[in-house]
Amino acid sequence: MNTVEQFECVIALCRSLFEKKLKDYGASWRIMRPESITDQIFIKAKRIRSLEIKGFSKIEEGIKPEFIAIVNYGVIGLIQLQLNFSDTIDISPEEALALYDRHITESKELMYAKNHDYDEAWRSMRISSYTDLILTKLYRTKEIEEHKGQTLVSEGVDANYMDMINYALFALIKLQYED
């Protein structure tokens, strides 16, 4: 498989889970403020790092579901930045999926552009490096959120969410296809 096919496969995996959870819970995440979404991604990334360091898990799930969650929470974060949070579930599952598709496509297109310029350097990286980069992006995002979105020279929260999505997708490709 080539890079595009691999990306499409792991994105389909993430989207499928997102769609199933929409059927179970609806868009209940609409009440979450972006800061809470950042913290959810942080929890997932910290668990991945913990498992990487310890080398084993006491819960039967490995790191793959956590990277899927980072992708999906990253997309949720982008949706919340676009729509702002709500006190109710104010979108249908169909609307949520359309928004998911829009934001995952934007993230994917950013990755394709960067991948062209960096010549697939991500393939030579370790999965633990993606974890560390995601955690770095999370700390940066938390700082930007503390500063109410104001930056001097840095990209905003949305760009950080997109980068986290793409690092998690890189990890999923490596986990899925390069074992």
C-alpha positions in Angstrom: 0.0 0.0 0.0 1.1 3.5 -0.6 0.9 6.4 1.9 -2.4 7.7 0.7 -4.0 4.2 0.9 -2.6 3.7 4.3 -3.9 7.1 5.5 -7.3 6.3 4.1 -7.4 3.0 5.9 -6.4 4.3 9.3 -8.7 7.3 8.9 -11.6 4.9 8.1 -10.8 3.0 11.3 -11.0 6.2 13.3 -14.1 7.4 11.6 -15.9 4.0 12.1 -15.3 4.2 15.8 -16.5 7.9 15.9 -19.6 6.9 14.0 -20.4 4.0 16.4 -19.9 6.2 19.4 -22.3 8.7 17.8 -24.9 6.0 17.7 -24.3 5.1 21.3 -24.0 8.6 22.8 -25.0 11.1 20.2 -22.8 14.2 20.0 -22.7 14.4 23.8 -19.2 15.9 23.4 -20.8 19.2 22.3 -20.9 20.3 25.9 -17.1 20.1 26.2 -15.0 23.2 26.1 -11.9 23.1 24.0 -9.7 23.0 27.2 -11.5 19.9 28.3 -10.8 18.2 24.9 -7.2 19.2 25.2 -7.1 17.5 28.6 -8.8 14.3 27.2 -6.1 14.1 24.5 -3.5 14.7 27.3 -4.8 11.7 29.3 -4.6 9.5 26.2 -1.0 10.6 25.3 0.2 10.2 28.9 -1.2 6.6 29.0 0.6 5.9 25.7 3.9 7.2 27.1 3.4 5.3 30.4 2.8 2.1 28.4 5.8 2.7 26.2 8.0 3.3 29.3 6.7 0.4 31.4 6.5 -2.0 28.5 3.2 -3.6 29.6 -0.4 -2.8 30.4 -2.7 -3.9 33.3 -5.7 -3.1 31.1 -6.1 -5.3 28.0 -6.1 -2.3 25.6 -2.8 -1.3 24.1 -1.8 2.0 22.6 -3.6 1.7 19.3 -7.0 2.6 20.8 -5.4 5.6 22.5 -4.0 6.9 19.2 -7.5 6.4 17.6 -8.9 8.4 20.5 -6.3 11.2 19.9 -7.4 11.4 16.3 -11.1 11.5 17.2 -10.7 14.0 20.1 -8.5 16.2 17.8 -11.3 16.3 15.3 -13.8 17.0 18.0 -11.6 19.8 19.2 -11.6 21.3 15.7 -15.4 21.1 15.5 -15.7 22.8 18.9 -13.3 25.6 17.8 -15.5 26.1 14.8 -18.9 25.9 16.5 -18.0 26.8 20.1 -19.3 24.5 22.8 -23.0 24.1 23.6 -25.0 23.4 26.7 -27.0 20.8 24.8 -26.6 18.3 22.0 -27.4 20.6 19.2 -26.3 18.7 16.1 -27.5 15.4 14.7 -25.2 12.4 14.2 -25.3 13.2 10.4 -24.2 16.8 11.0 -21.4 15.6 13.3 -20.2 13.1 10.7 -20.2 15.8 8.0 -18.1 18.0 10.3 -15.8 15.1 11.1 -15.2 14.5 7.4 -14.5 18.2 6.8 -12.0 18.5 9.5 -10.2 15.2 8.9 -9.9 16.1 5.3 -8.3 19.4 6.1 -5.9 17.7 8.5 -5.1 15.1 5.9 -4.5 17.7 3.2 -2.1 19.5 5.6 -0.3 16.2 6.1 0.0 15.5 2.4 1.5 19.0 1.8 4.0 18.6 4.7 4.7 15.0 3.6 5.7 16.2 0.2 8.1 18.7 1.6 9.6 16.4 4.3 9.7 13.4 1.9 8.1 10.9 4.3 10.6 11.5 7.1 7.9 10.3 9.5 8.4 6.7 8.3 11.9 6.7 9.9 10.7 8.0 13.2 9.9 5.9 16.3 6.3 5.7 17.6 7.6 7.0 20.9 8.7 10.2 19.1 5.1 10.7 17.9 4.0 10.4 21.5 6.5 12.9 22.6 5.6 15.3 19.8 1.9 15.0 20.7 2.7 15.7 24.4 4.8 18.8 23.3 1.9 20.0 21.2 -0.5 19.5 24.2 1.7 21.6 26.5 1.9 24.3 23.8 -1.9 24.1 23.3 -2.5 24.5 27.1 -0.3 27.6 27.1 -2.2 29.1 24.2 -5.4 28.3 26.0 -4.1 30.0 29.1 -3.3 33.0 27.0 -6.9 33.1 25.6 -5.6 32.1 22.2 -3.3 35.0 21.9 0.2 34.2 20.4 3.0 36.4 19.3 4.4 34.2 16.5 3.0 30.7 16.9 0.1 28.9 15.2 -3.1 28.6 17.1 -4.9 25.7 18.9 -6.4 24.5 15.6 -3.0 24.0 14.0 -1.8 22.1 17.1 -4.9 19.8 17.0 -4.2 19.1 13.3 -0.6 18.2 14.0 -1.7 15.9 16.9 -4.2 14.2 14.6 -1.5 13.6 12.0 1.1 12.4 14.5 -1.5 9.9 15.8 -2.3 8.8 12.2 1.5 8.2 11.6 1.6 6.0 14.6 -1.5 4.1 13.6 0.0 3.4 10.1 3.2 2.2 11.7 1.3 0.0 14.2 -1.0 -1.3 11.4 1.5 -1.9 8.6 5.0 -1.9 9.8 5.0 -4.6 12.5 
